[in-house]
Amino acid sequence: MTPLDGYPLEELKLIYRLLHNQLPEHMALMDSQMLHDLQTYLQQQASKDGIDVSLHGEWAAWLNNLTA
């Protein structure tokens, strides 16, 4: 099995955005360990890029590739 750091970051962001957008219709995703692990990994990567992940706007912009 490939660890998360073995996948392209853009692919992981896309998968996270798609899953996160499904939360209202699929509340079971809230308890998904995989989604939690993916979010944690992405937040670590964003922090390395200088993003304050506690600020929703910065985090969302990074996830959507809207940062410079």
C-alpha positions in Angstrom: 0.0 0.0 0.0 1.2 3.5 -0.8 1.5 5.9 2.1 -0.1 9.3 1.7 3.2 11.0 0.9 3.5 8.7 -2.1 0.6 10.4 -3.9 0.6 13.8 -5.7 -0.5 16.6 -3.4 -3.0 17.9 -5.9 -4.7 14.5 -6.1 -5.0 14.3 -2.3 -6.4 17.8 -2.2 -9.0 16.9 -4.8 -10.0 13.7 -3.0 -10.3 15.6 0.3 -12.4 18.4 -1.2 -14.7 15.8 -2.8 -15.2 13.9 0.4 -15.6 17.0 2.5 -18.3 18.3 0.2 -20.2 15.1 0.8 -20.3 15.5 4.6 -23.9 16.9 4.6 -25.3 13.9 2.8 -23.0 11.3 4.3 -22.5 12.1 8.0 -20.7 8.8 8.5 -17.7 10.4 6.9 -17.3 12.5 10.0 -16.2 9.3 11.8 -13.9 8.1 9.0 -10.4 7.5 10.2 -9.1 7.8 6.6 -10.7 11.2 6.1 -9.2 12.3 9.5 -5.7 11.0 8.5 -6.0 12.7 5.1 -7.0 16.0 6.7 -4.1 15.8 9.2 -1.6 15.0 6.4 -2.9 17.9 4.3 -2.8 20.3 7.3 0.8 19.4 7.9 1.6 20.1 4.3 -0.2 23.4 4.4 1.6 24.4 7.5 4.9 23.6 5.8 3.8 26.1 3.1 3.3 28.8 5.7 -0.5 28.4 5.9 -2.3 29.0 9.3 -4.7 26.0 9.1 -6.7 27.4 12.0 -7.8 30.2 9.7 -10.5 28.7 7.6 -9.9 31.2 4.7 -6.2 30.4 4.4 -6.9 26.6 4.7 -9.7 26.7 2.1 -7.6 28.9 -0.3 -4.7 26.4 0.0 -6.9 23.4 -0.6 -8.4 25.1 -3.7 -4.9 26.2 -5.0 -5.8 29.9 -4.6 -2.6 30.8 -2.7 0.4 32.5 -4.3 
